[in-house]
Amino acid sequence: MIPVNEPLLDGNERRYVTECIDSGWISSEGPFVERFERELAGRVERRHGIAVCNGTAALELAIAGLGLQPGDEVLMPTFTIISCAAAVIRRGCVPVLVDSDSKTWNMDVNQLEGRITPKTRAVMVVHIYGLPVDMDAIARVARKHGLLVIEDASQMLGQTFRGQPCGSFGDISTFSFYPNKHITTGEGGMVLTNDEGLAARCRSLRNLCFSSRRFIHEELGYNFRMSNLQAALGVAQLERLDEFVARKRQMGNLYSRLLSDLDCLEMMPLSTNYAENIFWVFGAVLHDSVPFEASEAMARLGSRQIATRPFFWPMHEQPVFRNMGLFGGERYPVAERLARRGFYIPSGMALQKAQMEMVVTAVKELFSADNYQPTRAI
């Protein structure tokens, strides 16, 4: 089986982790945590980084740090990971959903103003799969309506918007370092901001809100700390970020060229007028002429030993939120189509060219004349 993702851990990872073990600094008190925060913040041109245990924790910490209150509305895409909506809901806030752009698969920024009400306090930007959201449009809307901007750049470390690093926009930004991201700490995440007061609040919330005297707490915080072992991996991975980004773009460009003759697949553009695709994953959407959906395509590729993953399932169609009485009767047709007809193929950092060619062969066989009918009911 060709895996959908496999990280590269052949740099200084073993050396730095061994240093943690030899020194005994394996908890969140170790020196690699502060080093990772400082170096990643510098990379994305932020003043402050707050390392946490995963990307979901980063989102929850960002929302809590901003002081959003129950009932506040947060604009966000329906086409994203559930962590984004869950963080809003757990704070008691209300997610207000926006459909996707059919070309970039990001939130359709042209729909934002139509979703704003007197209760709107923030917009959560989530850069999806390879191309960033139009941050100029986000900034215009945020300034006009006095909105906070939360930027989830988990899939975009190393990407830029008009030359400025993704993760450097808005009031606060977040990253994830899950193994399928451009750099990994196994699990892990980070909150970044330029606001010193906001950074201090996030650091306190991350660490149970200890007061000046230990074990005295005036506010409920979280235990969201990152370990020194995780941070050691992150420092080693960050040393190779430029190499990893170049590798991803090479893979994306090769896949795009080799699959360009398949009219039945819709692929993300190689670039826009504000960014070159970073290809966090290589996704494709089945054209409407294809008589089966992504689940069928994935099953067929799996039978050929090609691992795949489905696209995100929209927030307004999540059973857990429907059972909570949210998003009743709401429809977002672009996101619904992406969820049903979109999937991505192997595109991990360790993928080799020969494996990519095998994937391309399998995909082309999938859409050959002899294989174009569904093998089971959809």
ABEGO torsion letter per residue (X at the ends): XBBABBBBAABAAAAAAAAAAAAGBABAABAAAAAAAAAAAAAAGBABBBBBABAAAAAAAAAAAAGBBBGBBBBBBABBBAAAAAAAAAAGBBBBBBBBBAAAGBBBAAAAAAABBAABABBBBBBBGABBBBAAAAAAAAAAAGBBBBBBAAAABGBBBGGBBBGABEABBBBBABAABABBAGBEBBBBBABAAAAAAAAAAAAGGBBABBGBBABBBBBABBBAAAAAAAAAAAAAAAAAAAAAAAAAAAAAAAAAABAABBBBBABBAABBBAGABBBBBBBAABABBAAAAAAAAAAAGBBBBBBBBBAAABAAAAAAGBGBGBBBAAAAAAAAABBBBBABAABBAAAAAAAAAAAAAAABAAAABBABBX
